[in-house]
Amino acid sequence: MYKVIRNTKYDYVGQSYSSSYPNLHKYPATMLPQIGIGILKELNISAGSMLDPYCGSGSSFSSGLECGIKKMYGCDINPLAVLLSKVKFTKISIEKLLEARKIFRDNLYDFIKNEQNIESLPRPQITNIDFWFSREVADNLTVIKYFIDKIKDNDIRNFFLLPFSETVRECSYTRNNEFKLFRMKSEELLNFNPDVLGVYFKKFNNTFTYYKYFYLPKLEDDILVEVKYSKFDLHDRNFDVVLTSPPYGDSRTTVAYGQFSALSNEWLGIDYARKIDGMLLGGQKLKENIKNGVIADSIYQIGSVDTKRALEVSAFYNDLGSSIKKVAGSIRKGGKAIYVVGNRTVKNVQLPTDQFIAEKFEENGFKHLITYERALSNKSMPRKNSPTNEKGKTVNTMLSEYIIVCEKISMLKN
Ligand SMILES: C[S@@+](CC[C@H](N)C(=O)[O-])C[C@H]1O[C@@H](n2cnc3c(N)ncnc32)[C@H](O)[C@@H]1O
């Protein structure tokens, strides 16, 4: 019988994400690394290889590092997430970074002395560029990007791109405290005149300091963190553990990862930047509702009031189920799958995502070991959402999060 245990140890009240692994860049719905550390320790996992198929900003890698795991693999469809995870966990020489910064700065300031130089640069391909950026901001961002692109070393170039992405967001007309893309009010626009280069170098220096003092000292030579832009596909490797926090619903009605990252991704040169939300779990339409398993009843209830929403919810669980099948096939016998997830409410029906995850792993050769419920007090995500998807109607949802642990007991053919 599926059972959930309320475990206050995992509440981490008053603790923040950044106590030992500061954020180098804002990202939505990050997982508190302390959760991963707590559960890996409880399960006595302190070596081997780890996978995070939805790695986002890389919190699971922080947890793994803290527990002695040295080989970690991740993927995410959002290029901004991949960049963020890569920068945090790639070892770069501080001397080389400082040298690159000096050359970058000298060349950039020399270049902007002549206005014609700026005008000679091609305008970047950004959707509705004049709606989101003043001409002056766009010009300054173009110059920064031009000099970042000249950096030959990939790792150093990525490092420079991270504060650039934050600068894009901060100097755009977006409302910075929102995850979705909303433009500032017109009265705010009038007084908005950011010093783009100043913002960039300040962000660069912050990134540099956090990296130098919090990340780099933990990146010993034998540590490997490999991150890719892609959906997870069956891996030829048999991972010892999977630690992940998947999305808890489709991106359109829950956390809009693609929208949050759209401007940054476009400036980073990603041509599918505006299509990312449609590529994430639940992004594609389904023609039939899920009729079996623990989720079927909830979908039926949603369908009785809104057939379209029921199909959207089915699409999300269909994708999550297929992904779990692939993840399950990539874990060795005896290995563990740890998922941290919230149960969202749609049309007043709370969806048992935790139980769905346990069920899918059990269908794929696993035994469900534990589900802990923790109080959600510190996740960076909207505390209210619109379960009815009607404008203005919001409710407080997601007051808890669930930590689901399953163990592989048999090798099924995938
Ligand atoms: C809850 S967030 C992960 C947060 C992460 N644990 C952290 O702390 O930053 C879920 C992530 O899943 C990614 N995602 C959604 N659908 C995906 C898919 N089909 N394949 C790979 N990544 C996906 C999103 O881009 C997002 O970064």
The ligand as an SDF file (V2000), in Angstrom:
LIG
                    3D

 27 29  0  0  0  0  0  0  0  0999 V2000
   11.8050   21.9380  -11.4240 C   0  0  0  0  0  0  0  0  0  0  0  0
   12.9270   22.4090  -12.6560 S   0  0  0  0  0  0  0  0  0  0  0  0
   14.4140   21.6910  -12.1160 C   0  0  0  0  0  0  0  0  0  0  0  0
   15.0330   22.5350  -11.1080 C   0  0  0  0  0  0  0  0  0  0  0  0
   16.3850   22.0470  -10.6710 C   0  0  0  0  0  0  0  0  0  0  0  0
   16.3150   20.9050   -9.8110 N   0  0  0  0  0  0  0  0  0  0  0  0
   17.0540   23.2040   -9.9710 C   0  0  0  0  0  0  0  0  0  0  0  0
   17.2020   23.1720   -8.7770 O   0  0  0  0  0  0  0  0  0  0  0  0
   17.3360   24.1990  -10.6590 O   0  0  0  0  0  0  0  0  0  0  0  0
   12.4850   21.3750  -13.9950 C   0  0  0  0  0  0  0  0  0  0  0  0
   13.3860   21.4930  -15.2230 C   0  0  0  0  0  0  0  0  0  0  0  0
   12.9440   20.5370  -16.1740 O   0  0  0  0  0  0  0  0  0  0  0  0
   13.2380   21.0460  -17.4690 C   0  0  0  0  0  0  0  0  0  0  0  0
   12.4450   20.2420  -18.4020 N   0  0  0  0  0  0  0  0  0  0  0  0
   11.1120   20.2250  -18.5950 C   0  0  0  0  0  0  0  0  0  0  0  0
   10.7710   19.2890  -19.4880 N   0  0  0  0  0  0  0  0  0  0  0  0
   11.9170   18.6830  -19.8710 C   0  0  0  0  0  0  0  0  0  0  0  0
   12.2120   17.5980  -20.7600 C   0  0  0  0  0  0  0  0  0  0  0  0
   11.2730   16.9710  -21.4500 N   0  0  0  0  0  0  0  0  0  0  0  0
   13.5050   17.2190  -20.8530 N   0  0  0  0  0  0  0  0  0  0  0  0
   14.4930   17.8430  -20.1700 C   0  0  0  0  0  0  0  0  0  0  0  0
   14.2560   18.8770  -19.3190 N   0  0  0  0  0  0  0  0  0  0  0  0
   12.9980   19.2840  -19.1760 C   0  0  0  0  0  0  0  0  0  0  0  0
   12.8990   22.5240  -17.3590 C   0  0  0  0  0  0  0  0  0  0  0  0
   13.5670   23.2740  -18.3470 O   0  0  0  0  0  0  0  0  0  0  0  0
   13.3780   22.8430  -15.9360 C   0  0  0  0  0  0  0  0  0  0  0  0
   14.6930   23.3440  -15.9690 O   0  0  0  0  0  0  0  0  0  0  0  0
  1  2  1  0
  2  3  1  0
  2 10  1  0
  3  4  1  0
  4  5  1  0
  5  6  1  0
  5  7  1  0
  7  8  2  0
  7  9  1  0
 10 11  1  0
 11 12  1  0
 11 26  1  0
 12 13  1  0
 13 14  1  0
 13 24  1  0
 14 15  1  0
 14 23  1  0
 15 16  2  0
 16 17  1  0
 17 18  1  0
 17 23  2  0
 18 19  1  0
 18 20  2  0
 20 21  1  0
 21 22  2  0
 22 23  1  0
 24 25  1  0
 24 26  1  0
 26 27  1  0
M  CHG  2   2   1   9  -1
M  END
$$$$
